[in-house]
C-alpha cells in the first residue's frame, strides 16, 4: 500500500495583501509549522516557505513519481488551493517555454525529467510517449489539442483504468516537441479576471502522458500514465467580485471541488471491515481522478496557500484538505499491456461479433426490455462499437444512469428555485395590497360602515 505525498507551499505576500495584517503561519522546520499564533500545528511530508525554489518542489514532490511512471507505474501530481494561491505558477512557472531556469514550474521540469530518464534507458527498452491535454469546464471535458471535441466521454476499462474516449493523443519524441504542444493547449484554456487574480483559471486542467515501454529482453510491453492536474481555485464571490458568467463558473468549480472533498472523506472515514460507497461519479473531476484516488496510481498533492491573515480561513481549509488526503491508501503496480507477440497478432473477431456477445451476456442479468432499451441507447450514442468487454458495458450503463440522475436533480433544483421566487413575489404582492388597503381612506370608511351595519342588522 502507498500513501499520498502531501506538501504545502506558501507564496510571498501579494501587492494587494496588506503587510500590516501580518502572516498566519510560522515555520518550525521543513515539515512542521504553526498556524495563527500556535492555534494549530501541522506536520506534512514537506513544507515549502516563501523563499523555496521551484527546483526543490520538483525534486521532492514530482521526481519520484516521474521515475515510477517511466517504469510503468501510474502517477498523479495535483496542485490545490484557493484562487490566487499560486497553483498555476507552481505548475507552469511564468511560462513553460523560454523561461528562466530558476522559475520553471513542475510541468516543464517533469517533461524534461521524463525524457532524461528515457534517454538513459534506451539500451534496455524502447519507449513511446503520447500526450493528451483536457480541461473540465462547466462540467464538460474539452480537448485542448482539438477544440472540435468539446464533450469528451469518460470510460472505464478493467485493465487500463479510466479512459477518455476519442481524446487527441499526440506522439512526442523529446521535451521540445512536448512543450510546443503544451503551449498550444494552454492557449486554449479558459481564463478570466477576478479581483483576486488577473488571470484566474476558470477550469481544471489535466496534462496526460502515456509512456509505453517495450522491453528488449523480456519481450513484454508495459505502460504507465503520468497525469498532472492544475485545479481551478475555490472562490468566495464577495472576495473575487464574480458576476454573471464568471459567477456561474465559480459555482461549478466550487461544486466539483466539494465533490473531490466528498470522495476523499469517503476514502478515509470508512471502516476497514466495511466497503463504503465512493462517489466518483458525482463530478467529471473525481471520475478522471478515480485511479489516483485510492486506485492503481501513486499520488502527490501540493497545497498552495496564501500566508496572509486576510486569507486565513481559506488557508486553513486547504491545509485540512491536505491532512485528510494524507490518509488515502493506494495500490500502485506496474501495468503490463500484453506480450509483444500477442500485440502483433491481429484480432479475428469483428466489432459486430463483440457487440453480439456482450449483449448475450447482458441478457443473463437483465430483462429483454432493458436489453433492447440499452442497445438502442448505445447505438444512438455511437458508443456500442467501442465496447470490448462486459465490464465496459456495465460501466457505460452506470454512466448513463448517473448522467440521467444528475440531469433530473438539476431540473428539480431549478424548479425549486422558481417556486421560491414565485412564492416571494406572491408574498410581496399580498403585502403591497394590504398596505394599499390601509392607506385608502375610502376603503377605511367602507369597512367601518360595513362593520357598523353588521352590528345593528345582523344577518
N, C-alpha and C positions, 0 to 999 in steps of 0.2 A: 504493500500500500504506500502511496505517496501523498504528501500533504502539499497544500498550496503555499508557494513562497509569497509572502506579503511584505511590502516595503512602503514607507511613507516618504513623500518629498514635499518640503516646504519651500515655496518660491520666495523671492525677495518681495518686500512691500511694493505695491504699485504706486504710481503717481496719484491715483485717486484715493488711496487709503491714507488716512490721517496718521502721521507718525506719532502724533501726540496721544493717540488712542492706545499705543503700545502693542505688544505681541502677546499671544495667548499660549505660547509654548516656550519651554525652557529645556534645552538638551542636557542630558546626563552623560550619555556615551553613544556609541554608534548603533545601539539597539534600543535604548530606553530614553524617554523624555517625559516630562510632566506637563499637564495641561491646566491652564488657568489657576495659577497660584497653588499648585500642588493638590488641586481638587481631584484630578485623575492622573494615574500613571499608566503609560502604555509601553509595552515591550513587543517589538516586531522583529522580523528577521534582519532588517537593516533600516536605519533612518538616514535620509539624505537632507541635510540642512541647506540654508540659503546659499552657501558658498560651495556646494557639492558640484563636482564636474560631471558633465554628460557621460564621459567615458566610464566613470565609476559606476554609474547606474547600469550601463550596458554590461560591464564585466561581471557584476554581481547578479543582476536580475535576469538578463537575457542570454548571455553566452552559454550557460549550461543547457538551456532549452534548445538553442541553435545546434549545439553539438549532438544532442539526442535526436533532433529532427533529421539531421544528416544520416544518422544511424537508424532511421525508420521508426522512431518513437515520437508520436504526436506531441505537439506543444502549443500552448496558447499564452500570449502576453497581452494584458489588458491595462489600460490607463483609466482611472475612475476618479471622480471628484466633481465639485460644483463648477458651474460655468466660470471661466476666467481663472481657474486654479493652476493652469499650466500643463494640462493634459496633452494638447496638440504640440506644444513646444517640446515636451518631453519625448513625444513620439517622433516628430519630424525635425525639430530644431527650427531655425529661421527659414529653412528651405532644404529640400532633400538633395538638391544639386548645387554645385559651386558654392558650398557653404564652408565657413571657417571650421577647421578640423576640430577645434575645442568645443564648438557649438552644435556639432552634428547630433541629431536625435537618435532614438532607438532604431527607427526604420532603416535609414541608410547604413547604420552600423551592423544591423542584423543581415542586410543584404550582402555587405562586404565580408562579414564573418562567415556567412554560409558558403560563399563561393571560395573563400580562402581554404576552408576545411575540405570542400570538394576537390580543390586542386591538389591538396596533399594526399588524397586517397585514390587518385586516378589509376594507380597500379593495381589496386585490388577490386575496383568496381567501376562500372560506367554509370554516370548519373544523368538524369533528365529532370529539369526543373521547369514547372509551369506556374504561371502567375495569374491569379484572378483578383478582382477588386470590386467590392459591392458596398453600398450604403443602405441602411434601413431608414427610410424617410417616410414619415406619416404611416408607419406600419406596412410599407411596401419595400421589398428588396429590389434595389435598382442596380443594374450592371454599369459600373462607372467606366468600363472599357468599351461598352456598346450601349449608347443611350436608347436605342430602339427596344432594348429588353428592360422594360420598366416594372415588371412584376415577376421576378424570378421565384419559382416554386421550390420549397424545401422538402426533400425526401429523406428517407432513412433506409440504409442498406445494412443487413446483418453483419457483413464483413467489413464494409468500408465506412460505416457510421453515417453521419449526417452529410447529405449531398445537396448541392444547388444545381438543379436540373437546367441545362441549357446555358449555364453561365459561360462567359468567354474565358478560355484558358490559353494564355499566350506563352509559348515556349521561350525561355530566356537562357542565354548561354554564358552571360557574365554579368557583373554588377552594373556596368554602364548601361547595358540594354535594359536591365530590370528597372533601374532608376528612371530611365526615359519613359517607360510605360507607366510607372507610378506617377510621374509628373502629369501625364496625360489624364489619368484617372482623377487625381486630386483637383485638377482644373474643373472637373465636372461635379465636384461635391457641393452640396447645398450649404451655404453660409449666410449669415445675416448679422446686422449690427444691433447691439443692445447697449444699455447704459453701463453694463459691467464688462463688455468685450466688443471691441471694434469689429472683430471678425469671428463671431461666435458660430461654432459648428451647430447646424440645425439637423444633424443626422448622426447615427452611429456608423462608423466606417470600419470595414474589415478588409485586411490585406491577407490573402491566402496563397501560400506557396505549397505546391505538391512536389516532393522530392523523391523521385523513383531511383532505386539503387539496384543495378543489375550486376550481381556478383560474378566475377570472372571465374573463380574456382568452384564455388558451390552450385552454380547453375540455378540460382534462385533469384527471384525478383521481390524486393521489398519496397515499401513506400511509406513515407512519413509526411504528415501535414503540419505545417507551421503557420499559425494564424496570429496576426497582430490586430488588436481591436482598440480603436480610439473612440471611446464612448462620448456622446454628447453630454454636457454637464447638466446636473439638476439645477432648476431655476425657481426663484420666487419672483412673481410678477411685480411686486412692489419695489424690488431692488433693480430688476432689469428694465422696467418700464415697458414690457412687452405689450403690444396691442395687435388686434386684427390677426393676420396670418401668422405673425411671429408668436402670438399668444397661443394659437392653436397648435403650432409646432412644439411649443414648450409643454403644453398639456400632454401631447403624445410622447414626448421624451420622458417626462416625469412618470407617466403610466408604465412605460417599458422598463424604466429603472426600478419602479416599485415591483414589477413582475420578477425582475432579477433578484431583488431582495427576498421575495417570497420563495423563490427556488432555493436560495442559499439557506433560508430559515428551515425549509422542509428537509434539506440535506443534512443539516447539523443539529436539528432538535428531536429527531425521531429516535425511538428505542431500537437498540441493536437487534432485538428479538422480533421486531415487527416492521414490515416493509411499509413505508409511508408513500402516499401519492406525491409525486414530484410534478408540479405544474409547468413542465417545459413548454407546453403548447399555448400558454397564456399570452405569449408575445413572440414576434419573429426573432427578437434578440436572444431570448432564452432558448429558442429552438435551434438557432445556429450554434449557440454555445453549449449545447447539450453534452457533447463529448468532453468538453473542457470541464464542465461542472459535474464532477463525480464519475466521469467515464474513462475512456481509454485515451488519456492525454495528461501530460504534465501542464501545470498552470502557474503563472506568476502574475501578481496583481500589484500595480503601482498606484497607491492612493495619493493623489495630488491635492495639496491643501494650501490655503492662504494662512499665514501666521498672524494676521491682523485680528485684534479683538472685535472689530466690526463684523467679521465673518466667523466668529467663534462657534455659533450654533451649527453652521454648515460644516465646519471643520470637524466638530465632534461627531456629527452624523457620518461623515466619511470615514473617520477612524473606527467607529463602531462597526461599520460595514466591513472594514478590513479585518477586524478582530474576529468577526463572525466567519468570514471566508477562510481564515486560517484553519478552521476545524473541518473543512471539506477534505474527504479522502478519495483519492482516485486510484485507478489500477492501470497505469500506462504500461504498454508492452510493445515490442517490435511487431510491426504489421507486415506479414508476408502476403503478397498479392497472389502469386502462383509460381510454379516452377517455370523455367524458361521454355522447356519442352511443351508443357501444357499451353503456355501463352501463344506459341506459334501455331498450334493446331486450330484450324477454322471450325466453327460450330456448324453442325449439320442440321440443327433444329431451327426451324423458321420462327419468326415472331408470332405468326398466327397459331402455330402449334403450341408455343409457350403460353399464349393467352388462353387457348383452349384448356390446357392442363391446369392452369391457375383457377379458372372458373369451375372446373370439375371438382377441384379440391375444396373450393369455397362452398359448393353445394352440400358437402358433408357437414357444414357448420351452420348454414343459413337456409332460409326457405327459398323456394323457387322465385317468388315475387321479389324478395330482397335481391337475389342474384340478378334478376332481369333489370331491376332499377339500377343496381350498381354498374352493370355492364353498360347501360345507356349513358349513365353519368360519366364513366371513364372514357367512352367513345366521344361524347360531346366535348369533354375537356381535352381530348387528344393525349391522354397520359397512359392509356392502357398498353400502347405498343412499346413503352419503355420499361415496363414492369417485368422483371425476370424471376421473381421469386414470390413465394407465398407471403413472406414477411413484408415485402414491399406493398403488396395489395392491401394487407391489413393496415399498414401504416397510412397508405393513401386514403383508405376508408375512414380512419380516425381523423385524418387531417380535414376531410370534407365535413365530417360531423362537427369537428371543433370550429371550423370557419362558419358553419351554419349557426351554431350556438352563439358565437361571438356577434354575428350579424343581428340575430334576434335580440340579444342583450342590448346592443347599441340602439336598435329601433325602440325597444322598451324604455331605455333611458331617455331618448329624445321625446317620446310620448309623455313620460312623467314630467319632464321639464315644461312641455307645452301645457299640461294640465295645471301645474303650479302657476304658470304665467297667467292662464285664463282665470284661475281662482283669485289671484292677486288683483287682476283687472276688474273682476266682478265685485270684489270687496271694496275697491276704490270707488266704483260707480255707485254702490249702495251707500257708502259714507257720504259721497257728494250729494246724492239725492236727499239724504237725511238732513244735511246742512242747509240745502236749498229750502226744504220744508220749514225748518226752524227760523230761517231768516225772512220768510214770506209773510207779511202782515195779514194779507187777505186769507192765506191758509190758516193762520193762527185764529182769526176771527171765525172762520168757517168751522174749525174744530171746536171752538168754545161754544158756538150756537148749537152745534150738533150734540155736544155733551149736555148743555143746559136743557135742550128739548127732550133728550132721552131721560133726564132725571125727573121731569114732570109728566111726561107722557110715555111711560114705559110700554113697550110693545107686548 
